[in-house]
Amino acid sequence: MQVKHNIYKLPFLHPFTISKGTKTEQPTFVVELEFMGIRGYGEAPAISYYNIPVEKMAADLEQKKVFVEKFAFSDPERYWHYLHHLFPANPFLVCALDMAGWDLYGKLKGKPLHQLWGLDTAAAPLTDYTIGIDTVEKMVAKIKERPWPIYKIKVGVDGDMDMVTALRKHTNAIFRVDANAGWTLEQALQKIPVLKTLGVELIEQPLAKEDWEGMKILFEQSVLPVIADESCVTESDVEKCHLHFHGINIKLTKCSGITPARRMIARAKELDMKVMIGCMNESSVGTAAIAQLSPMLDYVDMDGPLLLAEDIAEGVGFDKGKILFNGIPGLGINMQAF
Ligand code: MG
């Protein structure tokens, strides 16, 4: 097996603001695994507050490249275990390699992953489209620019309730709100009932990621489902979130790939929790991986390619929130070899 990598800095269509700051480009790390003339691809975008820049992913891979290449690849789950032990401190890099392993596996079998997993694409939920924090005028303009059945609205800043109230006047779409850990328990208890009257479907990560005591109270009192994001990073966090959140938002990059994500979905369902997969502004490569898993989900947030001004592959299409599968083996992408 041969491995190569590439780093991209993909510009956003509009500067993207959440409660933690503003970004104008998304750095992303992409790997290519070649085996018997077939190439698989995987991606991990860097998110500053997780402290794994793309340069670190590249350096760690280069250092142990020989071990990545010498693995006798047969199935992606065994490959993930190997990678997980090879790069214990770099789940982002493991995610990119795991995803490439799954893409390769699907291509070797000649089938899209959802087919290999026995999933029915008709069961895939609609994906939302994210509106970053901005002036109300600009947020309204973004809604008008892309009519969509479900918007995810970033909140967690002063004046956020006025923002949601104003946006509601311009669309009847379903709203999801993501506070990115920006509220206190008191604020959450006060805001959530009002948000329910504004047609909000769920609340993502209202409180600080370590505020388990606050979340226990909110879990019992909230009139809307509360979904963990920053509080749910790795597999073991699913248990921790049980009885503190109504569901979890899995990010492939944070949890280290498709392999652990599938186990997290299964465990969350056993615990009767809702499951969402969210994006971290991946290009069409990482987004295709979310699409393959989407028939197992309650909610999906995979709008990365819609928020970015440049893409690096052709992947899944969108028809106003509906995911358009393309039947391409593996992840379902057309990518130029590097
Ligand atoms: Mg979130």
Boltz pocket constraint, residues with backbone or C-beta under 6 A from the ligand:
constraints:
  - pocket:
      binder: B
      contacts: [[A, 178], [A, 180], [A, 204], [A, 205], [A, 229], [A, 230], [A, 249], [A, 278]]
      max_distance: 6.0
